[in-house]
Amino acid sequence: MSGISQYTQTQPRPTILRSAQTQASAPTVKITEERIQEIKEAFSLFDTNKDNHLDYYELKVAMRALGFDISKEEVLKIMKRFGTSDGAKISQDAFVKLMSEKIATRDPVDEYKKAFKLIDDSNSGIINATNLRRVARELGENIDDDELQAMIDEFDMDNDGASKYKIECIVFV
């Protein structure tokens, strides 16, 4: 679960379905089985004492690994809402429900912006072949210079050899 690879994979945006139940008007969330498996893997990885629950610190780290950097106050609210009766821990089922909701309601534009910033390590607002080469190397991909330049050329709107920070251009990540 590389932080970079989560942004480079194309994932369909999950659908939120309204529940027929009147359960605090919370949406029932449908995400892919692959995403659910990723959530369960994060839970298992960060359940360091293997008690099938995450405490405050384990929860915060697991959520960060799944792309959600949240404040102490937010973690405490989550623990209160999804946690055990004493609010000290969260079960795997509760974690899957929580993360399914969070993933399903993510704004794709914000996700594209985060991905662009991961690739644009100089914060120049431009992605060039050097940036893509670095990311490919970090992901263990062997992509030749012609292929990298073809990626850039496809989204180079002003023919300057780079893709600018524009929402139309960052869809290629």
N, C-alpha and C positions, 0 to 999 in steps of 0.2 A: 504494500500500500504506500507507494511513494507519493509524497506531496505533489510532485510535478506530474506524475503519471495520471493522477486523478483529474487533472485539468486537460490532459492531452487526449483523453479518450472521449469519444462522442457518446453521450448518454441521452436517451430520450427523456424528456421532462415527464415525470410521473403525473398521473391524474389524481385530483382530490375528488372524492365522491362524498356527498352528504349522507350521513347515516340516517336510517329510518327511525332509529331510536332517538329519544330526547335526552340523551346523556350529556348534559351540560353543553349542548349544541356543538360538541367537538366533531370535526370532520373525520370520516373514516378514510384512511390513506391507502392508496394502492401504489406500490413501487415494485420494480422488477425483483425476481427471485435472486438475481445476481447481487443486487444492492442489499437485500436482506442478508445474504451470506456475508457480504463485506462488513455489515454492521455486527453480525455475530462474531466474525473473526476479530474485529476491533475489541469487542467485549472480552473475548477469551484472552486476547493478548494483554489487555490492561487489568484484568482480574488477577492481580499479582499474587494474592494469597489463595486463589482458587476456591473461594467460598461461594461462587455463583452469584455474587453481588459486587457492585462497584461502590466504593466509598466516595466521598467528596473529591479527593485528589485523583483517584483512578478515573472517575467520571470526567473530570476536567481534561485530563490527558487524552482519554479515548475520544472525546468530542473534538479536541484539537486535531487529532490524527485523521478524523473524518472531515476536516475542513471548517470547523466551527470554533473560533477563538472567542470564548465568552467570559464575562466578568464574574467575580466572586458572587455578587448579588444574584446574577442570573442562575448560577449553579445552585445556590441556596433555594431559589424559587423552584427550580426543577426538582431538587431533592424533596421539597415539600409536596409538590404535585405528583411526582412519579415514585417517590421513595417508599420504603417500608413504613409501617405505622409510626415508628419513632423518627422517621425522616433521615436516618443515618446512612442508608444504603439503597441502591436501586437494583432490581433484578434484571436478568437478561431480557425477559418478556417486556418489561417496562422500558428498558433501554431501546429495544427494537421499535417499540411504539413511538417513543420520543424521537429517535433519529429518523424514522420514516416520516413523521410529521415535518421535521426540520428540513429534510432533503426535499420533500415534495413541495415545500413552500419557498424554496430558494429562488431568488431572482436570477434568471439566466444571464442577464446583462451584467450584474455584479460578478457572476462567476467568470464571464469572459474578461472582464476588467482585471480580476485577480490573476487569471492565466496570462494575460498580456504582461502584467507586471512581473510575473515569475520569469518570463522569457526575456523581457527588456530589463536586464540586470543593471544597466547604467541609468535607468529612469529618464531616458531621452525622449520617450514617446515614439520610438522607432524600433521595429524588429528588422534586423538584417541577417545575412547568411551566417555571420559570426555568432549571433545569439542562437540561431537554430542549431548550428554545429555544436555549441556547448550543451544545449538541452539534449540533443540526440546522443552525445557522448555520455551524459549523466544517466540517460535511460538505457545505455548499452546498445544503442542502435548504430549501425554502420551505414550512414547515408552519404553518398558522394556529393561533391560540390555542385555538380550539375542539377542533381535532384533538389538540393537545398535552394539553389537559385530559382528553380522552377516554382517552388513553393512561394518564394518572395514575389516573383514576377506575376503570379496569378492574382495577387492582391495589391500590387504596386499601382496605385491609381494615377500617380503623376510621373511614372517612368524614371524614378530617381534611384532605383535599386534597393528600396526598402519599403516596408509597410508601415504606415503611420497609425497612430493611436486613434482610430475611428471605428465605431461600432461595426461598420460594414466590413472592415478589414480583419477584425479579430475573430471572426467566426471560423477562420481556418485553423485555429488551435484546437 
